[in-house]
Amino acid sequence: MIRVVLPTHLRTLAGVRGEVSVEVDGPVTQGSVLDAVEARFPMLVGTMRDRRTGKRRPLVRFFACEEDLSHEDPDAELPQAVATGEEPYLIVGAMAGG
């Protein structure tokens, strides 16, 4: 199971508290984890990635093992600690403004 930490506004939209767990078949990549999250919580489709292009939304960031993976290839495999459930995959709503 992959542990995923959602930002507060997405947890509220999905109706969950705390982190969620998803099952990923095949390689554990950012894309496959996001696919699993969107399959389990269809109300989140389009909130983290653009529905049409599949690209990351500008104010959403992805982290794993204390590394910012926001600009990495979505098909690159995530660290082993995330794949084994030792470490969570973090989805963070970035702050903007001044």
Contacts in CASP RR format, 6 or more apart in sequence:
PFRMAT RR
TARGET T0000
AUTHOR 0000-0000-0000
METHOD contacts of the structure
MODEL  1
MIRVVLPTHLRTLAGVRGEVSVEVDGPVTQGSVLDAVEARFPMLVGTMRD
RRTGKRRPLVRFFACEEDLSHEDPDAELPQAVATGEEPYLIVGAMAGG
1 21 0 8 1.000
1 22 0 8 1.000
1 23 0 8 1.000
1 85 0 8 1.000
2 21 0 8 1.000
2 22 0 8 1.000
2 23 0 8 1.000
2 24 0 8 1.000
2 28 0 8 1.000
2 33 0 8 1.000
2 36 0 8 1.000
2 82 0 8 1.000
2 83 0 8 1.000
2 85 0 8 1.000
2 89 0 8 1.000
3 19 0 8 1.000
3 20 0 8 1.000
3 21 0 8 1.000
3 82 0 8 1.000
3 85 0 8 1.000
3 87 0 8 1.000
3 88 0 8 1.000
3 89 0 8 1.000
4 19 0 8 1.000
4 20 0 8 1.000
4 21 0 8 1.000
4 22 0 8 1.000
4 33 0 8 1.000
4 37 0 8 1.000
4 88 0 8 1.000
4 89 0 8 1.000
4 90 0 8 1.000
4 91 0 8 1.000
5 18 0 8 1.000
5 19 0 8 1.000
5 88 0 8 1.000
5 89 0 8 1.000
5 90 0 8 1.000
5 91 0 8 1.000
6 14 0 8 1.000
6 16 0 8 1.000
6 18 0 8 1.000
6 19 0 8 1.000
6 20 0 8 1.000
6 37 0 8 1.000
6 44 0 8 1.000
6 91 0 8 1.000
7 91 0 8 1.000
7 92 0 8 1.000
7 93 0 8 1.000
9 93 0 8 1.000
10 44 0 8 1.000
10 47 0 8 1.000
10 48 0 8 1.000
10 91 0 8 1.000
11 17 0 8 1.000
11 18 0 8 1.000
13 43 0 8 1.000
13 44 0 8 1.000
13 47 0 8 1.000
14 20 0 8 1.000
14 41 0 8 1.000
14 43 0 8 1.000
14 44 0 8 1.000
16 41 0 8 1.000
19 88 0 8 1.000
20 37 0 8 1.000
20 40 0 8 1.000
20 41 0 8 1.000
22 33 0 8 1.000
22 36 0 8 1.000
22 37 0 8 1.000
22 39 0 8 1.000
22 40 0 8 1.000
23 36 0 8 1.000
24 32 0 8 1.000
24 33 0 8 1.000
24 36 0 8 1.000
25 32 0 8 1.000
26 32 0 8 1.000
27 77 0 8 1.000
28 77 0 8 1.000
28 78 0 8 1.000
28 82 0 8 1.000
28 83 0 8 1.000
29 74 0 8 1.000
29 75 0 8 1.000
29 76 0 8 1.000
29 77 0 8 1.000
29 78 0 8 1.000
30 62 0 8 1.000
30 69 0 8 1.000
30 72 0 8 1.000
30 74 0 8 1.000
30 75 0 8 1.000
30 76 0 8 1.000
30 78 0 8 1.000
30 89 0 8 1.000
31 74 0 8 1.000
31 75 0 8 1.000
33 78 0 8 1.000
33 89 0 8 1.000
34 48 0 8 1.000
34 49 0 8 1.000
34 74 0 8 1.000
37 44 0 8 1.000
37 48 0 8 1.000
37 91 0 8 1.000
38 44 0 8 1.000
38 45 0 8 1.000
38 46 0 8 1.000
38 48 0 8 1.000
45 51 0 8 1.000
46 57 0 8 1.000
47 57 0 8 1.000
47 60 0 8 1.000
48 56 0 8 1.000
48 57 0 8 1.000
48 60 0 8 1.000
48 91 0 8 1.000
49 55 0 8 1.000
49 56 0 8 1.000
49 57 0 8 1.000
49 60 0 8 1.000
50 56 0 8 1.000
50 57 0 8 1.000
56 62 0 8 1.000
56 70 0 8 1.000
56 74 0 8 1.000
58 94 0 8 1.000
59 93 0 8 1.000
59 94 0 8 1.000
59 96 0 8 1.000
60 70 0 8 1.000
60 91 0 8 1.000
60 92 0 8 1.000
60 93 0 8 1.000
60 94 0 8 1.000
61 68 0 8 1.000
61 70 0 8 1.000
61 91 0 8 1.000
61 92 0 8 1.000
61 93 0 8 1.000
61 94 0 8 1.000
62 68 0 8 1.000
62 69 0 8 1.000
62 70 0 8 1.000
62 72 0 8 1.000
62 89 0 8 1.000
62 90 0 8 1.000
62 91 0 8 1.000
62 92 0 8 1.000
63 69 0 8 1.000
63 70 0 8 1.000
63 89 0 8 1.000
63 90 0 8 1.000
63 92 0 8 1.000
64 78 0 8 1.000
64 79 0 8 1.000
64 81 0 8 1.000
64 82 0 8 1.000
64 87 0 8 1.000
64 88 0 8 1.000
64 89 0 8 1.000
64 90 0 8 1.000
65 79 0 8 1.000
65 81 0 8 1.000
65 82 0 8 1.000
65 87 0 8 1.000
67 79 0 8 1.000
69 76 0 8 1.000
69 78 0 8 1.000
77 83 0 8 1.000
78 89 0 8 1.000
79 87 0 8 1.000
81 87 0 8 1.000
82 88 0 8 1.000
82 89 0 8 1.000
END
